[in-house]
């Protein structure tokens, strides 16, 4: 059974930090690139960051470059999103996603709220 379980969301003040985790099971983790998406009410889901199977390549949305860092630990089948200098516009539900050759898995999401 494929599972992607996100954790680490919460409420934080502007300028604060959070670290999201996504624990994967039920598939060959190293066969998949991993991505973080987010969606806020009334907006389309957007790609935030992505990392290749062994972490050699990463990409980021322009809105988070220099503030967010994606990483993965293949020994623990886990992908992370370190989020620093958070802004109110980062408020969204964050989703973990695994992709390989057209196969796509999604997690349930974790809420991040940035507010003073």
DASUL-V187216 format. One record per backbone hydrogen bond with DSSP energy under -0.5 kcal/mol. CO is the residue of the C=O (numbers start at 1). NH is the residue of the N-H. Records with the same first field share a line. If there is no record, write none. Layout:
BEGIN
CO = NH + NH
END
This chain:
BEGIN
3 = 25
4 = 6 + 108
5 = 23
7 = 21
10 = 113
12 = 115
13 = 16
15 = 85
16 = 86
18 = 83
20 = 81
21 = 7
22 = 24 + 79
23 = 5
25 = 3
27 = 29
28 = 31
29 = 32
33 = 99
34 = 51
35 = 97
36 = 48 + 49
37 = 95
38 = 46
39 = 93
40 = 43
46 = 38
48 = 61
49 = 36
50 = 59
51 = 34
52 = 55
57 = 52
59 = 50
61 = 64 + 65
64 = 67 + 68
67 = 84
69 = 82
71 = 80
72 = 74
73 = 76 + 77 + 78
77 = 24
78 = 73
79 = 22
80 = 71
81 = 20 + 83
82 = 69 + 84
83 = 18
86 = 15
87 = 90
88 = 91
92 = 94 + 112
93 = 39
94 = 110
95 = 37
96 = 107
97 = 35
98 = 105
99 = 33
100 = 103
103 = 100
105 = 98
110 = 94
111 = 10
112 = 92
113 = 12 + 115
END
